[in-house]
């Protein structure tokens, strides 16, 4: 009978994957703590809605400003060391905030600046970190590897971290950030145990000169219809998803009359749905094709928007949100796995960063549209917008999904060296 460790991190993925997984889970716990503590800290310093909202915007802005650059940097240097350096900077940035909090010199401007600097370092850490799994795992193991990494995000970042952050904040405003520093610092130590990763070769132009890294990445993306279509799907579906999510708190409290506790429980329901999907992902991967799973997930997204537009029941809302967590986890794992299989190793950072820029651009556009639509036509209108937009997009990409899932892996997209047992 396999041990718990083998269930969580299968032995065939190797020791290096276990160090990567432990580092990711630890870092996610620190980020989850800040997910609740940072807004609480800003709200304790100001009652301005603009400043409170600015705290959330600091999570998106660095990706839009530095995402493509971070991907290019990741494809030109030792990615393991880049993660260590970026995470080390994150720890130092938060430690500086702790000093200001302890000495009583912190203000809302410092907190917002800390959020921006932390988010910028996180862009570089995530861009480089997203390339490590394909360097450590065989193509057949990417699905289960991504599933385990996603599990850490759900458990640590979404479930355990936020309530722990709120509890620590109640003890003292600086305590959540002290624990966050410890988590991020430990993540650096854990990832340092991974064997040294190779530096991808640099591209050259036809004349023999050095190619511009960002331009070469975008050129490759334009020439790869499967990956290009996948990025466009993620962009559009994030626009339609973010529109109603931007007013979810008002929808839950004013339209469904769930109260503040009920609204908070919706996020928990989604995380629990994701955990159920984690336990069944291996079975799904073995028995259902990726093309079918991708179509089912996107179809469920369309139906989720329609269901929220029609329901007036809080109980139904919880059921919908549980289902959302389940299929969203499956979609996230599959889309990441497919992209990693199709992208050459030397381009993994740039294409992953383009994907993330699309994600956050979609969130910003969707949130802006959601607020305007809700203000003009009511709290259910963003759900109708999301339903129509996602349904039309799904119809347009339905046939191409088979080409995305069936595209042959790129040469050198994943590790070819022996993986230690």
MOLIN-V503225 format. One record per residue. N is the residue number from 1. RES is the residue in one letter. BURIAL is # if it has 24 or more other ideal C-beta (glycine too) atoms within 12 Angstrom, else .. Layout:
n=N res=RES burial=BURIAL
n=N res=RES burial=BURIAL
This chain:
n=1 res=X burial=.
n=2 res=X burial=.
n=3 res=X burial=.
n=4 res=X burial=.
n=5 res=X burial=.
n=6 res=X burial=.
n=7 res=X burial=.
n=8 res=X burial=#
n=9 res=X burial=#
n=10 res=X burial=#
n=11 res=X burial=.
n=12 res=X burial=.
n=13 res=X burial=#
n=14 res=X burial=#
n=15 res=X burial=.
n=16 res=X burial=#
n=17 res=X burial=#
n=18 res=X burial=#
n=19 res=X burial=#
n=20 res=X burial=#
n=21 res=X burial=#
n=22 res=X burial=#
n=23 res=X burial=#
n=24 res=X burial=#
n=25 res=X burial=#
n=26 res=X burial=#
n=27 res=X burial=#
n=28 res=X burial=#
n=29 res=X burial=#
n=30 res=X burial=#
n=31 res=X burial=#
n=32 res=X burial=#
n=33 res=X burial=#
n=34 res=X burial=#
n=35 res=X burial=#
n=36 res=X burial=#
n=37 res=X burial=#
n=38 res=X burial=#
n=39 res=X burial=#
n=40 res=X burial=#
n=41 res=X burial=#
n=42 res=X burial=#
n=43 res=X burial=#
n=44 res=X burial=.
n=45 res=X burial=.
n=46 res=X burial=.
n=47 res=X burial=.
n=48 res=X burial=.
n=49 res=X burial=.
n=50 res=X burial=.
n=51 res=X burial=#
n=52 res=X burial=#
n=53 res=X burial=.
n=54 res=X burial=#
n=55 res=X burial=#
n=56 res=X burial=#
n=57 res=X burial=#
n=58 res=X burial=#
n=59 res=X burial=#
n=60 res=X burial=#
n=61 res=X burial=#
n=62 res=X burial=#
n=63 res=X burial=#
n=64 res=X burial=#
n=65 res=X burial=.
n=66 res=X burial=#
n=67 res=X burial=#
n=68 res=X burial=#
n=69 res=X burial=#
n=70 res=X burial=#
n=71 res=X burial=#
n=72 res=X burial=#
n=73 res=X burial=#
n=74 res=X burial=#
n=75 res=X burial=#
n=76 res=X burial=#
n=77 res=X burial=#
n=78 res=X burial=#
n=79 res=X burial=#
n=80 res=X burial=#
n=81 res=X burial=#
n=82 res=X burial=#
n=83 res=X burial=#
n=84 res=X burial=#
n=85 res=X burial=#
n=86 res=X burial=#
n=87 res=X burial=#
n=88 res=X burial=#
n=89 res=X burial=#
n=90 res=X burial=#
n=91 res=X burial=#
n=92 res=X burial=.
n=93 res=X burial=#
n=94 res=X burial=#
n=95 res=X burial=#
n=96 res=X burial=#
n=97 res=X burial=#
n=98 res=X burial=#
n=99 res=X burial=.
n=100 res=X burial=#
n=101 res=X burial=#
n=102 res=X burial=.
n=103 res=X burial=.
n=104 res=X burial=.
n=105 res=X burial=.
n=106 res=X burial=#
n=107 res=X burial=.
n=108 res=X burial=#
n=109 res=X burial=.
n=110 res=X burial=#
n=111 res=X burial=#
n=112 res=X burial=#
n=113 res=X burial=.
n=114 res=X burial=#
n=115 res=X burial=#
n=116 res=X burial=#
n=117 res=X burial=#
n=118 res=X burial=#
n=119 res=X burial=#
n=120 res=X burial=#
n=121 res=X burial=#
n=122 res=X burial=#
n=123 res=X burial=#
n=124 res=X burial=#
n=125 res=X burial=#
n=126 res=X burial=#
n=127 res=X burial=#
n=128 res=X burial=#
n=129 res=X burial=#
n=130 res=X burial=#
n=131 res=X burial=#
n=132 res=X burial=#
n=133 res=X burial=#
n=134 res=X burial=#
n=135 res=X burial=#
n=136 res=X burial=#
n=137 res=X burial=#
n=138 res=X burial=#
n=139 res=X burial=#
n=140 res=X burial=.
n=141 res=X burial=#
n=142 res=X burial=#
n=143 res=X burial=#
n=144 res=X burial=#
n=145 res=X burial=#
n=146 res=X burial=#
n=147 res=X burial=#
n=148 res=X burial=#
n=149 res=X burial=#
n=150 res=X burial=#
n=151 res=X burial=#
n=152 res=X burial=#
n=153 res=X burial=#
n=154 res=X burial=#
n=155 res=X burial=#
n=156 res=X burial=#
n=157 res=X burial=#
n=158 res=X burial=#
n=159 res=X burial=#
n=160 res=X burial=#
n=161 res=X burial=#
n=162 res=X burial=#
n=163 res=X burial=#
n=164 res=X burial=#
n=165 res=X burial=#
n=166 res=X burial=#
n=167 res=X burial=.
n=168 res=X burial=#
n=169 res=X burial=#
n=170 res=X burial=.
n=171 res=X burial=.
n=172 res=X burial=.
n=173 res=X burial=#
n=174 res=X burial=#
n=175 res=X burial=#
n=176 res=X burial=#
n=177 res=X burial=#
n=178 res=X burial=#
n=179 res=X burial=#
n=180 res=X burial=#
n=181 res=X burial=#
n=182 res=X burial=#
n=183 res=X burial=#
n=184 res=X burial=#
n=185 res=X burial=#
n=186 res=X burial=#
n=187 res=X burial=#
n=188 res=X burial=#
n=189 res=X burial=.
n=190 res=X burial=#
n=191 res=X burial=#
n=192 res=X burial=#
n=193 res=X burial=.
n=194 res=X burial=#
n=195 res=X burial=.
n=196 res=X burial=.
n=197 res=X burial=#
n=198 res=X burial=.
n=199 res=X burial=.
n=200 res=X burial=#
n=201 res=X burial=.
n=202 res=X burial=.
n=203 res=X burial=#
n=204 res=X burial=.
n=205 res=X burial=.
n=206 res=X burial=.
n=207 res=X burial=.
n=208 res=X burial=.
n=209 res=X burial=.
n=210 res=X burial=.
n=211 res=X burial=#
n=212 res=X burial=.
n=213 res=X burial=#
n=214 res=X burial=#
n=215 res=X burial=.
n=216 res=X burial=#
n=217 res=X burial=#
n=218 res=X burial=#
n=219 res=X burial=.
n=220 res=X burial=#
n=221 res=X burial=#
n=222 res=X burial=.
n=223 res=X burial=.
n=224 res=X burial=#
n=225 res=X burial=.
n=226 res=X burial=#
n=227 res=X burial=#
n=228 res=X burial=#
n=229 res=X burial=#
n=230 res=X burial=#
n=231 res=X burial=#
n=232 res=X burial=#
n=233 res=X burial=#
n=234 res=X burial=#
n=235 res=X burial=#
n=236 res=X burial=#
n=237 res=X burial=#
n=238 res=X burial=#
n=239 res=X burial=#
n=240 res=X burial=#
n=241 res=X burial=#
n=242 res=X burial=#
n=243 res=X burial=#
n=244 res=X burial=#
n=245 res=X burial=#
n=246 res=X burial=#
n=247 res=X burial=#
n=248 res=X burial=#
n=249 res=X burial=#
n=250 res=X burial=#
n=251 res=X burial=#
n=252 res=X burial=#
n=253 res=X burial=.
n=254 res=X burial=.
n=255 res=X burial=#
n=256 res=X burial=#
n=257 res=X burial=.
n=258 res=X burial=#
n=259 res=X burial=.
n=260 res=X burial=.
n=261 res=X burial=.
n=262 res=X burial=#
n=263 res=X burial=#
n=264 res=X burial=#
n=265 res=X burial=#
n=266 res=X burial=#
n=267 res=X burial=#
n=268 res=X burial=#
n=269 res=X burial=#
n=270 res=X burial=#
n=271 res=X burial=#
n=272 res=X burial=#
n=273 res=X burial=#
n=274 res=X burial=#
n=275 res=X burial=#
n=276 res=X burial=#
n=277 res=X burial=#
n=278 res=X burial=#
n=279 res=X burial=.
n=280 res=X burial=.
n=281 res=X burial=#
n=282 res=X burial=#
n=283 res=X burial=.
n=284 res=X burial=#
n=285 res=X burial=#
n=286 res=X burial=.
n=287 res=X burial=.
n=288 res=X burial=.
n=289 res=X burial=.
n=290 res=X burial=#
n=291 res=X burial=#
n=292 res=X burial=.
n=293 res=X burial=#
n=294 res=X burial=#
n=295 res=X burial=#
n=296 res=X burial=#
n=297 res=X burial=#
n=298 res=X burial=#
n=299 res=X burial=#
n=300 res=X burial=#
n=301 res=X burial=#
n=302 res=X burial=#
n=303 res=X burial=#
n=304 res=X burial=#
n=305 res=X burial=#
n=306 res=X burial=#
n=307 res=X burial=#
n=308 res=X burial=#
n=309 res=X burial=#
n=310 res=X burial=.
n=311 res=X burial=#
n=312 res=X burial=.
n=313 res=X burial=.
n=314 res=X burial=#
n=315 res=X burial=.
n=316 res=X burial=.
n=317 res=X burial=#
n=318 res=X burial=#
n=319 res=X burial=.
n=320 res=X burial=#
n=321 res=X burial=#
n=322 res=X burial=#
n=323 res=X burial=#
n=324 res=X burial=#
n=325 res=X burial=#
n=326 res=X burial=#
n=327 res=X burial=#
n=328 res=X burial=#
n=329 res=X burial=#
n=330 res=X burial=#
n=331 res=X burial=#
n=332 res=X burial=#
n=333 res=X burial=#
n=334 res=X burial=#
n=335 res=X burial=#
n=336 res=X burial=#
n=337 res=X burial=#
n=338 res=X burial=#
n=339 res=X burial=#
n=340 res=X burial=#
n=341 res=X burial=#
n=342 res=X burial=#
n=343 res=X burial=#
n=344 res=X burial=#
n=345 res=X burial=#
n=346 res=X burial=#
n=347 res=X burial=#
n=348 res=X burial=#
n=349 res=X burial=#
n=350 res=X burial=#
n=351 res=X burial=#
n=352 res=X burial=#
n=353 res=X burial=#
n=354 res=X burial=#
n=355 res=X burial=#
n=356 res=X burial=#
n=357 res=X burial=#
n=358 res=X burial=#
n=359 res=X burial=#
n=360 res=X burial=#
n=361 res=X burial=#
n=362 res=X burial=#
n=363 res=X burial=#
n=364 res=X burial=#
n=365 res=X burial=#
n=366 res=X burial=#
n=367 res=X burial=#
n=368 res=X burial=.
n=369 res=X burial=#
n=370 res=X burial=#
n=371 res=X burial=#
n=372 res=X burial=.
n=373 res=X burial=#
n=374 res=X burial=#
n=375 res=X burial=.
n=376 res=X burial=.
n=377 res=X burial=.
n=378 res=X burial=.
n=379 res=X burial=#
n=380 res=X burial=#
n=381 res=X burial=#
n=382 res=X burial=#
n=383 res=X burial=#
n=384 res=X burial=#
n=385 res=X burial=#
n=386 res=X burial=#
n=387 res=X burial=#
n=388 res=X burial=.
n=389 res=X burial=#
n=390 res=X burial=#
n=391 res=X burial=#
n=392 res=X burial=.
n=393 res=X burial=#
n=394 res=X burial=#
n=395 res=X burial=.
n=396 res=X burial=.
n=397 res=X burial=#
n=398 res=X burial=.
n=399 res=X burial=.
n=400 res=X burial=#
n=401 res=X burial=#
n=402 res=X burial=.
n=403 res=X burial=.
n=404 res=X burial=#
n=405 res=X burial=#
n=406 res=X burial=.
n=407 res=X burial=#
n=408 res=X burial=.
n=409 res=X burial=#
n=410 res=X burial=#
n=411 res=X burial=.
n=412 res=X burial=.
n=413 res=X burial=#
n=414 res=X burial=#
n=415 res=X burial=#
n=416 res=X burial=.
n=417 res=X burial=.
n=418 res=X burial=.
n=419 res=X burial=#
n=420 res=X burial=.
n=421 res=X burial=.
